[in-house]
Amino acid sequence: KAIHTIKNNFPEFTLMSDVAMDPYSIDGHDGLVINGEIDNDQSLPILCKMALAQAEAGIDIIGPSDMMDGRIGAIRETLDDNEFTSTSIMSYTAKYASAFYGPFRDALDSEPKFGDKKTYQMDYTNSDEALRESALDISEGADIIMVKPGISYLDIIQRLKKEFNFPTFAYQVS
């Protein structure tokens, strides 16, 4: 309702949203947990439903922050199949595991109840991974790539801009 109200009253506004499961799950992880493991493939249809619901409400830019493999392609296909071809996707291409997210997780009570997010967020010791993930996200249909937390990874932002010359955003923390 809020998105519809904003778009009706301010149609010139560009609205961005986050697509992720962690604020809505009891375990605090970004993907569907089955038998104590995050199931990437079974998470994708849920993320697609979330993205489609947001596009239907009027969101202009979808921002999947979950880091599940294949999410950009799956969401792009879902949006296109439902005639939301002009809805953009800003991929959290290089989202690094970081203690910076602590206050956000505390506010949402979304700290992982077991393990951590390092199995699907990026390892800061492997900077080449950002290049591979960016190439994949661009090929799957991302319109914008993003690095989070931004200020700690200015070197990655510079490498991505140099390598891809693609719209690149930096997001510090939630």
Buried (B, 14 or more C-beta within 10 A) or exposed (E): EEBEEBBEEEEEEEBBBBBBBBBEBEBBBBBBBEEEEBEBEEBBEBBBEBBBEBBEBBBBBBBBBBBBBBBBBBBBEBBEEBEBEEBBBBBBBBBBBBEBBEEBBEEEEBBBEEBEBEEBBBEBEEBEBBBEBBBBBBEBBBBBBBBBBBEBBEEBBEBBEEEBEBEBBBBEBB
